[in-house]
Amino acid sequence: MTRTRLFASLCGLVFLLNLARIIFAPLLDVIIAEFTIGEATAGLLVTLTWVGSAAPRLPTGWLLTKVPRHVVVLSSGAILAAASAFAAMGTSIEHLMLGAFLMGIASGVYFVSANPFLSELFPERVGRIVGIHGAASQIAAVLAAPLVTVTVLVDWRLSLWLIAVGAAVITGYTWLAARRATLPNAGADDRSFVAGALSEWRVIVTGLAIVGVASFVWQGVFNFYELYMQSKGMSPRASSMLLTVVFAAGIPAFFVGGDLADRLPKVPYLLGVVGLFSVSLFVLTLTEGLIGLLTLSAVVGVVIHSLFPATDTFLLETLPDSTRGSAYAVFSSVWMLTQSLGSFVLGLFVEQGYSYDQLFQIGAVFLALTIVGLAILERAGRLPN
């Protein structure tokens, strides 16, 4: 029961941490008016949150070889509470940017430390636990815009204050739950960051080869999804609704994807999910009309969000106790950096005159060819499993 309570508190914490990464996007129009800035500066504000999320992942991996997992997890909650309060008190755009960057750092510290911790808390059902945890995070993506819509009626800073107060309360509860729980000692032998990561290079490279291109393509797809839907004749309101459908479909996908990751062979399942993503994305480019786009948006949302718990389950179950924290931190860092470039690259090609349909079709075909090659290697026993 005590571990269950600890897990429940972590689900609350991950909700706030993911909310912190995306809260600035729906606030941009208000922030532009408040600080009299342009779209480029506003875009930089959002980017800094994700840069902050990527920046601490390698250092956190090293820290996990020196400090217990739960201590690092608790520190991420404390950072989030302080950073959100700092951002809420921002009197200049520079002040707000620094707060956004620090809020991103909190999420990066959390995800690198919490995922190995969860796999060691519940080693007999890693996929299910990671799936539920991911669903709690995904709920934040669905609720961010409605939360901002309500809070701006009072003050746009209220959403940041809510994150700060919520993070402080839940971090305190998590600390109490961790004190009462019998914590695992599985990471006690993970004491050499470089050696641990290097010894698991085949697992890291395999994971990146399977999901790296898919997440790169997905970053471009979802960040331009509203504009893409508008290019298909949808109104701005309908386009926004379709993006919400994509994210909402991710909530059950995390649950189901995590369960399937526990039951099915890890690498074939990952290859299958990426293959389905390539097919659904290609079909999306051939679809017109609200009903068709609504259906395909839900399908794409379910498939791509099934990939994330499957990926974490593969890494966390395959890596041994002695290298899990170190190797997972390296994988997470490279994975985050790889996918963060997707929107930038897609934007460059769109500016060169390529249509969204053309670019998404190219991405889908390239994904399919990659999966075929990896499937051949898997059948030949050349991939770790």
HELIX and SHEET records of a PDB file:
HELIX    1   1 THR A    2  ILE A   22  1                                  21    
HELIX    2   2 PHE A   24  PHE A   35  1                                  12    
HELIX    3   3 GLU A   39  ALA A   54  1                                  16    
HELIX    4   4 ARG A   57  LEU A   63  1                                   7    
HELIX    5   5 ARG A   69  ALA A   88  1                                  20    
HELIX    6   6 ILE A   93  LEU A  121  1                                  29    
HELIX    7   7 PRO A  123  ARG A  125  5                                   3    
HELIX    8   8 VAL A  126  THR A  151  1                                  26    
HELIX    9   9 LEU A  158  ARG A  180  1                                  23    
HELIX   10  10 ALA A  186  ASP A  189  5                                   4    
HELIX   11  11 PHE A  193  SER A  199  1                                   7    
HELIX   12  12 TRP A  201  ASN A  223  1                                  23    
HELIX   13  13 TYR A  225  SER A  231  1                                   7    
HELIX   14  14 PRO A  236  ARG A  263  1                                  28    
HELIX   15  15 LYS A  266  THR A  285  1                                  20    
HELIX   16  16 LEU A  290  THR A  318  1                                  29    
HELIX   17  17 ARG A  324  SER A  340  1                                  17    
HELIX   18  18 GLY A  342  GLU A  351  1                                  10    
HELIX   19  19 TYR A  356  ARG A  379  1                                  24    
END                                                                             
